[in-house]
Amino acid sequence: MNQLQPATLGQLKKTGYRHRSVKQELRDNLVRRLRDNDELFPGIIGYRTTVLPQVCHAILSRHDMLFLGLRGQAKTRMLRMLPQLLDEWTPILAELEIPDDPAAPMTAIGKRLVDQHGDDTPIRWLHRDERYHEKLATPDVTIADLIGEIDIVKHAEGRYLSDESTMHFGLIPRANRGIFAINELPDLAPRIQVGLFNVLEERDVQIRGYPIRLDLDVCLAFSANPEDYTNRGRIVTPLKDRIGSVVRTHYPQTTVEAMAITNDNAWTDRQSQDNGLPAIDVPAYLHRIIEEAVALARRSSHINQASGVSVRTSIACMENLVSSTERRGILTGEDRVIPRMCDLAHLVASCRGKVELMLAEDGQGAEDALIVSLIGEAVKGVFEDLADVDEYELIIEQFTEGLTLTAGDDVSADEYIANMKLVDGLYEAATDMARRLDLDIKDDQSVASAGEFLLEALYVSNRLSKFASAAGTGYRR
């Protein structure tokens, strides 16, 4: 903040400052960004033509809004980006419990302060980050938390109950001149939701039935999962009626968008100059397999789609894929490693709990089996876009004759290449597959990754079988 900013009401008036409501401020700044063709919500991918227009219309209409969508659809992230549409700094009356506009105070204390000091009334400047307040709705939230309560100590000092100074104000009044967000709105008990009616419609609050009215200047925003998913509670109908706009969110609509979101959020850069860890390059085809498996989960009849499959599933899977590859590089002493099919086996741990089966009586292990099946289907789908299984009949026939090939997540690329060369034509087929996957055919790590992808594709196509032994995982007929 500029140290020469006005420090009194009189100095503020000389700047031409005029009172604007928070919603008008959001609207004006949005209009400016639209005219300048600035990015409205940087980092939000896949919502450009679907969700963002809904948000823009809500702000232009000066509405309170509800972000409604399944878990992992960036609802909270978008809520926390709303303050970027506020002015960077805004003046408020100094030393007040509730932020109040010097040009149009709404509290009795603020009005008295301006009446007493006039143009000498002290002001301070509030940064937009301080104007955003958020509360996670939990069943133990009370009206006192959100709206306020009588402060018995102040009342005992001799103040009247009808005096604002006897009140301990809750989170919403303290968010005056800003944005107040409630996450997971249905988790609020219905009787607490009723307490929000006046805030949303009449823009005022009453505490304990006393005629203390605060004409609040606040923008309210909420997030919620669809009601058919949330078994813990519902949004009461009159409250929904008072929310100006309901913004529907969704999962990524294309694999490219899903990959971009995962790349932006997953922790995959593990190497630094001083830690001596191996460099890890994740091929695009492996990332695509992860996203295709998650997309299949979102369409599976075995999974409760009302619960959803969060994008956090893709992020966690990518991080575990990198970690499995990193572990192999540490054990084998390789300076650079590329993930292989064996690393996908460790994605089960990052999917557990993120998918909700339709039938709870499916038994222990059903969740893991379903995840493995979805990954296999994704591998098969990616392979079929690149090649035909019949191209590799000569290789399959060698396995029919009793040949086995040992793989595993502790086998180095050099060892894997050596094992592939024991099968006539497999190394050449792996090199060709690396070319089809846009990998470096002269790089052993890339060829090893492509070769195992080929063998896994033959396995999920029921042309080979896979076994586990003390020596690791292997393929045979």
C-alpha positions, 0 to 999 in steps of 0.5 A: 500500500502507498504510504501516502494513502489518505489517513482521515475521512477528509483526505479520503473525500478529496480523492473523490471516493464514493461508496460502492457496495461489494457486489457493485465493486465485483461487477465493475472490476469484472467489466474492466477485465472483460473489456481488457480481455484479461483472464478471469480465473487463472489456472482454472482449466476446462471451464471456459465455455461452461462454468465461467460464463455462469460465474460472470453472469452471477457477478454481473447480476450482483447475485449471491452464488452457490457452486454446485458439483461433485467432489474435486471440481474446483469449487473451493478453488474458485471461491478463493479466487473471487477476492481477485475481483475486489479492489486491491485496497479499500478504506474502512473506519479505524479501530472498529470491530466490524469493517465499515465504509467511512463514506456510508457507515452502517453500524451505530458505532461507526455513525457516531464516530463520523459524527464526533470527528467529522473529516478527522475520522481516522481510517485504515486500508484493508487489503482484498485478501483480508476481505475474504472469509471462509467457513467449513460447514459442520454440524456443530456450527451455531447461529452465534458462530455465524451471526453473533451473540449477546456478550454477557460481560459487556451487558454486566458493565451496564450497557443496554441489550439493545445497544450494538456494543453489547453484542459479540458479532459472528463471522458474517457481520465481521465479513462486512465489506467483503466476501463470506463463503460457506463450504459444504452448505448442506452440512449446516443444520436446517435451523442454522440455514434458516438464520441466513434467510435475512442475510440473503434477502433483507441484507440484515441480521437480528441477534437474540430477537433484539432490534439490532439491525446491521445493513450488511454489505457482503457477498455470500458464496457457497459450495455444495455437492448435489443433494442426491449425494450428500446424505448428511443434510439438505439445503432447505428450499427457502434458502435455495430460493434466496441464492441468486445463481446456482453455478453447476461445475463438472469434471474435465470433458476431454482427456487433454483437459484432464491431463493439463489439470493433473500436470498443474497440480501433481507433485512430479518434479522431485529432482534438485541439483543437491539431492542426487535423485534420479530424473524422471520423465513421464511419457504422455501415453502413461499419463493418458492411461491414468486419465482414461482409467479415471474417465472409465471409472466415471462411467462405470455402473459398478461405481456410485456416480452420485458420489463422483470420482474426484480429479484428486484421483488422477493427481494422486495416481500420477504422484504414486506413478512417479514415486514408484519410478523414483524408488526403482531408480534409487534401487538400481542406481540409474540417473534417469528413469521412465515409468513402465507398466509395472508402476501402474500396479501401485496406483491401487493405493492412490485410488482406494477410498476415492471410488464408492462401489454401488454394492457394499456387499461386494466383499473385501478386495472388490474395490482393488479388483475394479481399479485393476480392471479399469486400468487394464481397460485403459491400457487396452484402449490406448493400445488399440489406437496405436496397433492391432494385436494380430501384428504380434502373433509371432511373439505370442507363439514363442510364449506358447512354447513355454517361454517366460519373461521376467519384469518388475518394478525393481528391474533396471532398463538395461536388464529389461532390454536384455530380457526382451532380446531373448524373445525373437522380434520383441526388442524390434517390436518394442522399438517400433512401439516406442516410435508409435508412442513418440518416444526416443527409439535410441533411449533404452529407458523409452524402449523398455517402457514401450516394450512392457506396454506392449506385453501388458497390452497383449495380457489385457487382450487375453493373448498372454498371462501374467504371474507373480513370483519371488523374482518379480512379475512375469509374462507367459502364455 
